Amino acid sequence: MRSVILICGFLIFFLLSCSQEPEPDYLPVNFTVNTQMLGASYNSQLVPFGIDYPRAVQVVDPTELLNLRESIQADTNAYFKMELLDLKRSTSGMVVTVSSIDSLETVSKILDDNYLEQLKTTFSTQSVIRNKVSINNISTVQFIVTSEDYVNIKLFLIFEPSIFQVDYFIRSDQYYELLEQIESSIGSISRKKTEEKR
């Protein structure tokens, strides 16, 4: 009888030790970073992270940045209250923006299916993919919106209680040509080191 109990105990221990651990909410993803595909960096005191932009984009005229910032703030129908912090643009139409989301907005609002449906309506497409990922240990909600004309990659970087949004807008006919630059840029996103926060 004792041997049966020992065998049963061993089997239970074996099964428990072989059971898979629950997957994290935000699955780690790694992007290959080719530094030759990167250009200017954004390291503002306004954000707790740094990012290197794709090589193709350049600084825009400060007036254009100011005008876009004001139009975003004046949009009363926007799903999120946000502030545009930076904007870069290429001559071929690629745009990258960094924004801060109002601190009253929550992650649950980003994950709400209403937002998913709004993206489908805004871009006139059914092709919207949402994932919860971890980019260099930064919890991120990622959307990939594919329409006939554009691909929009949205990254909501979560630094509780703050949320920041990075957007890549790429013309559909240039997406694969610029993909290595985009992946390298996303892979460059990282938390600022403690000594840099002084």
C-alpha positions as a Markdown table, in Angstrom:
| # | Residue | x | y | z |
|---|---|---|---|---|
| 1 | Met | 0.0 | 0.0 | 0.0 |
| 2 | Arg | 2.8 | 2.3 | 0.9 |
| 3 | Ser | 4.5 | 1.8 | -2.5 |
| 4 | Val | 1.2 | 2.7 | -4.2 |
| 5 | Ile | 1.0 | 5.9 | -2.3 |
| 6 | Leu | 4.6 | 6.7 | -3.1 |
| 7 | Ile | 4.0 | 6.0 | -6.8 |
| 8 | Cys | 0.8 | 8.2 | -6.8 |
| 9 | Gly | 2.7 | 10.9 | -5.0 |
| 10 | Phe | 5.5 | 10.8 | -7.6 |
| 11 | Leu | 3.1 | 10.9 | -10.5 |
| 12 | Ile | 1.3 | 13.9 | -9.1 |
| 13 | Phe | 4.6 | 15.7 | -8.5 |
| 14 | Phe | 5.7 | 14.7 | -12.1 |
| 15 | Leu | 2.5 | 16.0 | -13.6 |
| 16 | Leu | 2.6 | 19.3 | -11.6 |
| 17 | Ser | 6.3 | 19.9 | -12.5 |
| 18 | Cys | 5.6 | 19.3 | -16.2 |
| 19 | Ser | 2.5 | 21.6 | -16.3 |
| 20 | Gln | 3.1 | 24.7 | -18.3 |
| 21 | Glu | 3.5 | 27.9 | -16.5 |
| 22 | Pro | 0.8 | 30.5 | -17.4 |
| 23 | Glu | 2.0 | 32.8 | -20.2 |
| 24 | Pro | 2.6 | 36.4 | -19.3 |
| 25 | Asp | -0.1 | 38.9 | -20.2 |
| 26 | Tyr | 2.4 | 40.8 | -22.4 |
| 27 | Leu | 4.3 | 38.3 | -24.5 |
| 28 | Pro | 8.0 | 39.3 | -25.1 |
| 29 | Val | 8.9 | 40.1 | -28.7 |
| 30 | Asn | 12.3 | 40.7 | -30.1 |
| 31 | Phe | 13.0 | 42.9 | -33.1 |
| 32 | Thr | 16.2 | 42.7 | -35.1 |
| 33 | Val | 17.8 | 46.2 | -34.9 |
| 34 | Asn | 20.0 | 47.2 | -37.8 |
| 35 | Thr | 21.5 | 50.5 | -36.7 |
| 36 | Gln | 22.2 | 51.5 | -40.3 |
| 37 | Met | 18.4 | 51.6 | -40.8 |
| 38 | Leu | 18.0 | 54.2 | -38.0 |
| 39 | Gly | 18.3 | 58.0 | -38.0 |
| 40 | Ala | 17.6 | 60.6 | -35.4 |
| 41 | Ser | 16.7 | 59.8 | -31.8 |
| 42 | Tyr | 14.0 | 61.1 | -29.6 |
| 43 | Asn | 15.1 | 61.4 | -25.9 |
| 44 | Ser | 12.8 | 64.0 | -24.4 |
| 45 | Gln | 12.5 | 64.7 | -20.6 |
| 46 | Leu | 8.8 | 64.4 | -21.2 |
| 47 | Val | 8.9 | 60.6 | -21.7 |
| 48 | Pro | 10.5 | 57.7 | -19.7 |
| 49 | Phe | 11.8 | 56.0 | -22.9 |
| 50 | Gly | 14.0 | 56.6 | -25.9 |
| 51 | Ile | 13.4 | 55.7 | -29.5 |
| 52 | Asp | 15.5 | 55.9 | -32.7 |
| 53 | Tyr | 13.5 | 56.9 | -35.8 |
| 54 | Pro | 13.6 | 55.1 | -39.1 |
| 55 | Arg | 16.3 | 56.5 | -41.4 |
| 56 | Ala | 13.8 | 57.6 | -44.0 |
| 57 | Val | 12.1 | 60.3 | -41.8 |
| 58 | Gln | 13.4 | 63.8 | -41.1 |
| 59 | Val | 12.5 | 66.7 | -38.8 |
| 60 | Val | 9.5 | 68.7 | -39.9 |
| 61 | Asp | 9.0 | 72.4 | -39.9 |
| 62 | Pro | 8.1 | 73.5 | -36.3 |
| 63 | Thr | 5.1 | 75.3 | -37.6 |
| 64 | Glu | 3.7 | 72.1 | -39.1 |
| 65 | Leu | 4.3 | 70.3 | -35.7 |
| 66 | Leu | 2.5 | 73.1 | -33.9 |
| 67 | Asn | -0.5 | 73.2 | -36.3 |
| 68 | Leu | -1.0 | 69.4 | -36.0 |
| 69 | Arg | -0.6 | 69.6 | -32.2 |
| 70 | Glu | -3.3 | 72.2 | -32.0 |
| 71 | Ser | -5.7 | 70.4 | -34.4 |
| 72 | Ile | -5.3 | 67.2 | -32.3 |
| 73 | Gln | -6.1 | 69.1 | -29.1 |
| 74 | Ala | -9.1 | 70.7 | -30.7 |
| 75 | Asp | -10.6 | 67.4 | -31.8 |
| 76 | Thr | -13.5 | 66.8 | -29.5 |
| 77 | Asn | -14.5 | 63.5 | -31.1 |
| 78 | Ala | -11.1 | 61.8 | -30.5 |
| 79 | Tyr | -11.3 | 58.5 | -28.7 |
| 80 | Phe | -8.3 | 59.5 | -26.5 |
| 81 | Lys | -7.3 | 62.9 | -25.2 |
| 82 | Met | -3.7 | 63.1 | -26.3 |
| 83 | Glu | -0.9 | 65.5 | -26.8 |
| 84 | Leu | 1.4 | 65.3 | -29.8 |
| 85 | Leu | 5.0 | 65.4 | -28.6 |
| 86 | Asp | 7.0 | 64.8 | -31.8 |
| 87 | Leu | 6.6 | 64.2 | -35.5 |
| 88 | Lys | 8.9 | 63.0 | -38.2 |
| 89 | Arg | 8.1 | 62.7 | -41.9 |
| 90 | Ser | 9.7 | 61.3 | -45.1 |
| 91 | Thr | 9.5 | 62.8 | -48.5 |
| 92 | Ser | 7.6 | 59.7 | -49.7 |
| 93 | Gly | 4.9 | 60.0 | -47.1 |
| 94 | Met | 6.0 | 57.9 | -44.1 |
| 95 | Val | 5.1 | 59.5 | -40.8 |
| 96 | Val | 6.1 | 58.7 | -37.2 |
| 97 | Thr | 4.6 | 60.4 | -34.2 |
| 98 | Val | 5.1 | 60.2 | -30.4 |
| 99 | Ser | 2.2 | 61.3 | -28.2 |
| 100 | Ser | 1.2 | 61.2 | -24.6 |
| 101 | Ile | -2.2 | 59.9 | -23.6 |
| 102 | Asp | -4.1 | 61.8 | -20.9 |
| 103 | Ser | -3.4 | 60.2 | -17.5 |
| 104 | Leu | -7.1 | 59.7 | -16.9 |
| 105 | Glu | -7.3 | 57.2 | -19.9 |
| 106 | Thr | -6.8 | 53.6 | -18.9 |
| 107 | Val | -5.4 | 50.5 | -20.5 |
| 108 | Ser | -8.8 | 48.9 | -20.4 |
| 109 | Lys | -10.1 | 51.7 | -22.7 |
| 110 | Ile | -7.3 | 50.8 | -25.2 |
| 111 | Leu | -8.3 | 47.1 | -25.0 |
| 112 | Asp | -12.0 | 47.9 | -25.3 |
| 113 | Asp | -13.5 | 46.5 | -28.5 |
| 114 | Asn | -15.1 | 49.9 | -29.2 |
| 115 | Tyr | -11.7 | 51.2 | -30.0 |
| 116 | Leu | -11.0 | 48.3 | -32.3 |
| 117 | Glu | -14.3 | 49.1 | -34.1 |
| 118 | Gln | -13.4 | 52.8 | -34.3 |
| 119 | Leu | -10.1 | 52.0 | -36.0 |
| 120 | Lys | -12.0 | 49.8 | -38.6 |
| 121 | Thr | -14.3 | 52.7 | -39.3 |
| 122 | Thr | -11.6 | 55.4 | -39.4 |
| 123 | Phe | -9.4 | 53.4 | -41.8 |
| 124 | Ser | -12.3 | 51.8 | -43.8 |
| 125 | Thr | -10.9 | 48.3 | -43.2 |
| 126 | Gln | -11.7 | 45.1 | -41.4 |
| 127 | Ser | -8.0 | 44.3 | -41.1 |
| 128 | Val | -7.1 | 45.4 | -37.6 |
| 129 | Ile | -4.8 | 43.1 | -35.4 |
| 130 | Arg | -4.4 | 43.8 | -31.7 |
| 131 | Asn | -1.7 | 42.2 | -29.5 |
| 132 | Lys | -0.4 | 42.6 | -26.0 |
| 133 | Val | 3.4 | 42.4 | -26.2 |
| 134 | Ser | 6.5 | 43.4 | -24.2 |
| 135 | Ile | 9.1 | 45.4 | -26.1 |
| 136 | Asn | 12.3 | 45.5 | -24.1 |
| 137 | Asn | 10.4 | 45.0 | -20.9 |
| 138 | Ile | 7.8 | 47.7 | -21.7 |
| 139 | Ser | 4.2 | 46.4 | -21.6 |
| 140 | Thr | 2.7 | 47.5 | -25.0 |
| 141 | Val | -0.6 | 47.2 | -26.7 |
| 142 | Gln | 0.1 | 47.0 | -30.4 |
| 143 | Phe | -2.4 | 47.5 | -33.3 |
| 144 | Ile | -1.6 | 46.9 | -36.9 |
| 145 | Val | -4.2 | 48.5 | -39.2 |
| 146 | Thr | -4.0 | 47.7 | -42.9 |
| 147 | Ser | -6.1 | 49.6 | -45.3 |
| 148 | Glu | -6.0 | 49.9 | -49.1 |
| 149 | Asp | -3.7 | 52.9 | -49.0 |
| 150 | Tyr | -1.8 | 52.8 | -45.6 |
| 151 | Val | -0.5 | 50.5 | -42.9 |
| 152 | Asn | -0.6 | 52.1 | -39.4 |
| 153 | Ile | 1.3 | 50.4 | -36.6 |
| 154 | Lys | 0.2 | 51.8 | -33.2 |
| 155 | Leu | 2.1 | 51.1 | -30.0 |
| 156 | Phe | 0.6 | 52.1 | -26.7 |
| 157 | Leu | 3.6 | 52.0 | -24.2 |
| 158 | Ile | 2.4 | 51.5 | -20.7 |
| 159 | Phe | 4.3 | 53.2 | -17.9 |
| 160 | Glu | 1.6 | 53.1 | -15.1 |
| 161 | Pro | 0.0 | 55.6 | -14.6 |
| 162 | Ser | 1.3 | 57.1 | -17.8 |
| 163 | Ile | 0.6 | 55.9 | -21.4 |
| 164 | Phe | 2.5 | 57.0 | -24.5 |
| 165 | Gln | 1.6 | 56.3 | -28.1 |
| 166 | Val | 4.0 | 55.8 | -31.0 |
| 167 | Asp | 2.5 | 55.7 | -34.5 |
| 168 | Tyr | 4.0 | 54.6 | -37.8 |
| 169 | Phe | 2.1 | 55.5 | -40.9 |
| 170 | Ile | 3.4 | 53.9 | -44.1 |
| 171 | Arg | 2.0 | 53.8 | -47.6 |
| 172 | Ser | 0.9 | 50.3 | -48.4 |
| 173 | Asp | 3.1 | 50.2 | -51.6 |
| 174 | Gln | 6.2 | 51.0 | -49.5 |
| 175 | Tyr | 5.5 | 48.9 | -46.5 |
| 176 | Tyr | 7.8 | 45.9 | -47.3 |
| 177 | Glu | 10.5 | 48.2 | -48.6 |
| 178 | Leu | 10.6 | 50.1 | -45.3 |
| 179 | Leu | 9.9 | 47.1 | -43.0 |
| 180 | Glu | 13.5 | 46.7 | -41.8 |
| 181 | Gln | 13.6 | 50.4 | -40.8 |
| 182 | Ile | 10.3 | 50.1 | -38.9 |
| 183 | Glu | 11.3 | 46.9 | -37.1 |
| 184 | Ser | 14.7 | 48.4 | -36.2 |
| 185 | Ser | 13.0 | 51.5 | -34.9 |
| 186 | Ile | 10.5 | 49.5 | -32.8 |
| 187 | Gly | 13.3 | 47.4 | -31.5 |
| 188 | Ser | 15.2 | 50.5 | -30.4 |
| 189 | Ile | 12.5 | 51.5 | -27.9 |
| 190 | Ser | 13.8 | 51.1 | -24.4 |
| 191 | Arg | 13.4 | 52.5 | -20.9 |
| 192 | Lys | 15.7 | 55.3 | -19.9 |
| 193 | Lys | 18.4 | 54.4 | -17.5 |
| 194 | Thr | 18.0 | 55.8 | -14.0 |
| 195 | Glu | 21.0 | 58.1 | -14.3 |
| 196 | Glu | 19.4 | 59.6 | -17.5 |
| 197 | Lys | 16.3 | 60.7 | -15.5 |
| 198 | Arg | 18.1 | 63.3 | -13.4 |
